[in-house]
Amino acid sequence: MAWAVQPLAATTALLSGDDKAGYVPFDYLVDTIQRGATAAVRVPDTALRVMLEYADPAGTLAVVRLAVEYGWYELADTAGQQAREQAAGMPAEHPEDLAARHALAWAAVGRGDYRRAERRC
């Protein structure tokens, strides 16, 4: 790690930060990866599952969207259930509850299970 946080000549280091605060990559590294990304590049399902362990309601819904987009409907359903749990205790018309129900319905539509989708709404 020491070499990655040291500037080289008149440039910046690849990473800035420390073990306590965490590290941030030099913007060029991120930009280079993003320029090479295609629709075939996916976030691994294992990463999405780990994200769910720490996700707030908005993050949970982002996992649902990605999982449906990738065709990972079991993961989308798991994330949708988590969204419902996060919205527990809110009024039925609360935006977070509506978004969670929509997420579950969207996962069911992705599977072609329209009856289940209708029940989720």
N, C-alpha and C positions, 0 to 999 in steps of 0.2 A: 504494500500500500504506500510505502514511503515515496516510491518513485512517482506514483500517480498524483501526489499532492504537491510535488516540487515543480515550479516553473522551469522550463527549459529555454535557455538563452533569453530572447526578448519576447517570449510567448507566455501564455497563461498555463497553469497546471490543468491536467485532465479532470481532476476533482478538486473541489474546495470544501472545507469543513473539517470536522474532526470526529473521533469516535463518539463523543458525548452528544454533539449536536446533529450528527449525521453528515452525509456527504451529498454534494450536488454536482452533477457532471457539467463540464464545459458545454455551452450551448451547441457548439459545432458538432459534438459527438451525437447529441440527440437529433439534430437536424439531418445529419448524414444517414442515420438509421431510418428516419421518417421518409426521406426522399426515396429510399430503396424499398419502402413498404408497399405491398400490393394487397389486393383483396384476399389473396391466399394466405397472407400473414395473419395469424390469429393469436390471441392471448390464450395460452394453454388452459384447459379446463381446470387443472390443478391450481393454477394461479387464481382463477375466478373463485374456486372453493375457499382458498385462503382469504381472499378479499372479503368473502361473506362473513368470516369470523370477526372482522373489524368494521364492517360497513355500517354507516348510518342509513336512514331510510332512502336518501337520494342515491347513495352508492349501491344499495341493494337493488334498486330499480334499474340502475345502469347495468348491473350484472344480468338481470332478467333480459334487458334489451339485447345485450351481446349474445347471451345464450340462445335466444330465439333466432337471432340473425345467423348464428352458426349452426342452427338445427339441433342444439343440445337441449331438448325439451325437458328431460328429467332434471337437469340442472336449473333450467328456467323455472320449473315448477317448485323446486326446493327454494330458490331465491324468492319466488312469489309468495310462498308460505311464510318465509321469514319476513317479508314486507308486511304481510297481514299481522304477524305477531308484533312487529314494531308499531303498527297502527292500532293495536288492541287498546280498548278503552276510549277510543275517540268516537265521536258521533259518526253514524253511518254516512253522512254526507260530507265529512271532513275530507279535504283534498288528499291527505296521505292515505286514508282508507280507500277512497275512490281509486287512487293510483295503484294501490296494492291489488285491489280486485281486478282492475284493468290488466295488470301484469299477469295475474293468474289466468284470466280469460285469453290473453294474447298467447300464452304458452299452449293452452288447449287448442286454439285455432291453428297454431303451428303444427300440431299433431293431426289436425283434421277432425278433432272431436268438438264439433260445433254445439252439441247439447251441453257438454261440460262447460264450454265457454259461456253459454247463455246462463247456466246456473251460477257461474262465478260472478257475473255482473249483478 
